[in-house]
Amino acid sequence: MATVEHRPVALDGAGLRLRIPAGRTVARLGAIAALLLVGGFLAEVARVGFGHGRLHGLVPLLDLDGEANLPAAYSAALLALCGATLWLIAAWRRQVAAPHVRPLRFLSVLLVVMAVDEASQIHVEVSAPVRSALELDGFLYYSWVVVYGALALALAVAFLPLIGRLGRGTRAMVLAAAALYVGGALGLELAGSAVADGGGRGEWPYALLTTVEEGMEFAGVLLLLYALLASLRAGCGQVSARLVSAGWPHRASGCRGATVARRPRTGSWSSETGTGRGDVMPPRDDDAPRITEDDRRVMEHPEEGFDPAAPAEEIDREIAEQAEVSERDAEWIDPEERVGGD
């Protein structure tokens, strides 16, 4: 999922960079999901076909419709990973004064909440009181779909304008991911409800529905993760993280915590942290260009370059221009600030 590169740095240290290629990462995560689906189906074969309800604990461990087991934990981890990636996108957009930071943060937190729900099966606990209060059965026997379906519809309506502002490719992937996930989690759950209400739980139709449902959910989350990683890379280059030694010299920066810096020689962006006090460690490049007065104005008033009503392509272009200014500022070091300088 991540390749490790040791990159020498000037003066007295070396950095450790972890690169996260979107395609390769999602492919490997998808392979794990596929193994869990195969394992879950084999568990259903053991239970439905041969009557082995436990098989030394393997059946409940791999049960695709179970709680607190491997498929549930992995599904929750994928949702949390999507939430973390979306938060990183929001943080980067905030740094370059791009719009829609708060909605992206909200969606990031929502994905983490979904991960907690998936791991703890909170939605299952919702079914009984809703079913009892509304006297539901048949397709609505698993009555949590009523509550969660209403929430999903409300969120879709609320965030439709934001989705419309995405680039064509990203928008198509996000919509496809949502269709897969919601179609599995809600659509096939309705069919499974009817089967379970008719006493068919533990039989082949229910087992097959559960396997397809989980497969669609895995596919939806993985496609969303790919869209987020690809979007992040399109905006700020190679997704990577750098770990640095606390003993390295550094130049103080106004940024706190993780920041984004672009390397013009490699075309990659990296999240860099400093000495533990939140300072940024700029690469030492004596040939980096100086910062002009126009560049200073861009850095002091980045919001002036953005028109909230502008097309997404124009906003992305302005983000790239501001990133170039931040790049030069990060690369250039005043000779008076240089350790052991003139």
C-alpha positions, 0 to 999 in steps of 0.5 A: 500500500505504501512504498518507502523512499529514503531521501537525503537532506542537506546538513545532518539528517535523512527523511523517510518518505511514504508514498501512497499511489492511489491505484496500487493502494486501492488494488491491494485493499480490494484484494483483501476485500475479495479474500474476505468475501471468498472467506465469508461465502465459504463460511456460508457454505459450511453453515448452510450446506454442511450445518457447521455453525461454528467450525472452530470459530471460523464461521462467525469470524468470517460471517459477512452478516455478523458483528465484531468480526473481520469483515465488519472491522475491515469495512469500518477501517475502509470508511475511516480511511476515506474519512481521513483522506477527505479530512486531508483534502479539506486541510489542503484546501484550507491552506490554499484558501480554496472554498468548501472546506467546512462541507468536506470536513463535515463529510469526513466526520460523517464517514468516521461516524459511519465507520463506528456504526459499521464496527459496532452495528448501531444500526441493527439496534435501531431496527427493533424500536422502529419496527415496533413503533411503525409496525413494519414487516416484509421488506421493512423488517430490518427497519433501520433502512427507514431511518438511514434511508431518510438521512441518506436522501437528505444528505444527497439533496444537501450536497448535490450542489457540491457534487455538481462542482466536482470535475467530471471524472471525480463526480462520476466516480463519487456518484458510482461509489454512492450508488454501489454503497447505498444500493448494497447497504439499503437496496439489497438490505430490503430484499434481505429483510423480506427473506428474513421476515419469511423465515429464510435467514440461514438459507441459500437466498439470504446467504447469497444476498448477504454476499452480494450486499457486502461486495457492493459495499466494499466496492463502493467504499474502495471506489470512493477512496480511489476518487479521493486519493486521485483528487488529492493527487490531481490537486497537489501531486503525489500523495506522500508523508515524510517523517523527519528527525527532531534534530534537523535544523529548520526555519520557522513557519507560520503553518502549524502541524502538517503542511503541504509543500511541493517539490518542483524537481519531482512534481510531488507534494508531501505532508511534512512535520517539523520538530514536534513544535509544528514547524515546517522543514523546508528543503534546502535549495540554494537555487530556489527563486526569491519571492516577489512583491506580487507573490507576497500579496498572494500569500497575504491575501489568498482569498482574493484570487477566488470567485465562489461562483467560478467554474471548478477548472478556474478555481483549480487553476488559481489553486495551482498558481497559489501553490507555486507561490507557496512552493517558492516561499518554502524553497527559498531561505534567506542567507541570514537565516541559513545555519552556518550561513554567511 
